[in-house]
Each structure stands twice: as C-alpha cells, then as structure tokens.
Amino acid sequence: MPVQVWAGAATLAKSAVAYNAGTLNRCRELGVRFMEVFDGSGCGWTSHSDIDKANGTIRTVEEAAGWPISHPRCLRAFGPRPDLTDPV
C-alpha cells in the first residue's frame, strides 16, 4: 500500500474518531444517555464484517464511545436521543 493511501486513510479515521468523540462528550455534558447510530447499511458495530449491524440502532453513549468508528473510511455518526430514558 502506498504511503499516501495509508496516510489518507489514517487521517480520515482520526478525524472521524475526533468528530464523534466531540459529539459524545457534549451529549454526556447535557445528560443524554442514548445515541442513534448513522452508518453504512452493511457496516457492523465493531468491524465492517460484524453481524451486529450498526445503522439505525440505539446505543448508550458509553457503547458509542467504545466504537466511534468500525474501520478506516467509516461513515459512522451519532445523533443524540434525549427523548429516550431506556434502551429500545
């Protein structure tokens, strides 16, 4: 793999993790406990091939912080769900 390709993927991954961490930290500060996951339709929770598909699921802020992305070039983002007090 050329260094330029590797560096591009690493930069995208680090920026995605930082963006999602910022979202999750702010939600914690506001007392939000649950997040909705927005991701590619075939993307798994812990890796692209994980059978636990992420898109559209509800996760705790702690779960989301544990897996802010699942692979390089991951599209994952989180939306706060302050309306939820118990997991769905």
RAKASUL-V44896 format. One record per backbone hydrogen bond with DSSP energy under -1.0 kcal/mol. CO is the residue of the C=O (numbers start at 0). NH is the residue of the N-H. If there is no record, write none. Layout:
co=CO nh=NH
co=CO nh=NH
This chain:
co=1 nh=5
co=2 nh=6
co=3 nh=7
co=4 nh=8
co=5 nh=9
co=6 nh=10
co=7 nh=11
co=8 nh=12
co=9 nh=13
co=10 nh=14
co=11 nh=15
co=12 nh=16
co=13 nh=17
co=14 nh=18
co=15 nh=19
co=16 nh=20
co=17 nh=21
co=18 nh=22
co=19 nh=23
co=20 nh=24
co=21 nh=25
co=22 nh=26
co=23 nh=27
co=24 nh=28
co=25 nh=29
co=26 nh=31
co=27 nh=30
co=32 nh=60
co=33 nh=80
co=34 nh=58
co=35 nh=78
co=36 nh=55
co=37 nh=76
co=39 nh=42
co=42 nh=53
co=46 nh=49
co=50 nh=52
co=51 nh=44
co=53 nh=56
co=56 nh=36
co=58 nh=34
co=59 nh=63
co=60 nh=64
co=61 nh=65
co=62 nh=66
co=70 nh=73
co=76 nh=37
co=78 nh=35
co=80 nh=83
